[in-house]
């Protein structure tokens, strides 16, 4: 008989860690670092499997992939080699015991009946440790590969609303139902089995526009946002604003952000390595290609703003830089928690090489601060 798992347990990732720490983007070549250095992340299956087992043993809370169908070009073809995220999650969940693993899915590219069945299958493999990161997409050249035309911005989220509504209906006790939406039409739809343990997978989204954020707050359990870099007070007010907006939908949502960690025994070593990878050896041709997709050019935004955006994108495509010795890195992560964030998805230049030092030095410091616990996931018991 399946154990019962509440959605609250799933959203807590089945452990008592007050501040959640995950790894972001490991399914993509170069991860989140737009760099030329030879030790940049491979994203091979072998490296991903080793990383997942290492993370599981160390108590990392989650793995969050990026849905990418073609690279950004440049000298490295940044993120040009990627592992599809739902099958990636299935393989990693089968090889681990505690960690939550997400699939990141472009709703317009996955029929909801197929998606609902895939998600349930992976959820059973992981015995309730699977989550869905729902995206509607923005790279038009990726959609062109599929022969799918991007909708106007608001219609993307209107479609996403129908898509998630249809999937939730298939996960419910309803059988042979019709769905007659503007975009999605289903006849006598059914899906068996249901998600593992009597509750659905955790849902997350990172919509940044007003309509995208409203979609996330209405439908999801976790909202990913870019953390303002101005000050701790500004970040605190930003998180409060998100949570206040969620309450307008009678929702209490967890807020996360993403960051790029460079942690070394001394801050001088960390800063030197950060400069070596992210500034001196950035793949600037790939950075410029990313900015061009966003229509950010010197002519459009001015030379000074363009240079600021270039540096911002080279560092994890805008991720918060967390650079320093273990004390400083732990304090920066603690500051995120103080601001009200529930957790962070981290990336490294080379995840597998750098994670052991991070786990050995930073996690114990966070435990002493009361933000982490040595307790393992309840699913392993």
Secondary structure, 3 states (H helix, E strand, C coil): CCCCCCHHHHHCCCCCCCCEEEEECCCECCCCCCECCCCCCCCCHHHHHHHHHHHHHHCCCEEECCCCCCCCCCCCCCCCCECCHHHHHHHHHHCCCCCEEEEEEEHHHCCHHHHHHHHHHHHHHCCCCEEEEEECCCCHHHHHHHCCCCCCHHHHHHHHHHHHHHHHHHHCCCCCEEEECCCCEEEEECCCCCCHHHCCCEEEECCCCHHHHHHHHHHCCEEECCCCCCCHHHHHHHHHHHHHHHHCCCCCCEEEEEEEEEECCCHHHHHHHHHHHHHHCECHHHHHHHHHHCCCCHHHHCHHHHHHHHHHHHCHHHCEEEEECHHHHHHHHHHHHHCCCCEEEEECCCHHHHHHHHHHHHHHHHHHCCCCCCCCCHHHC
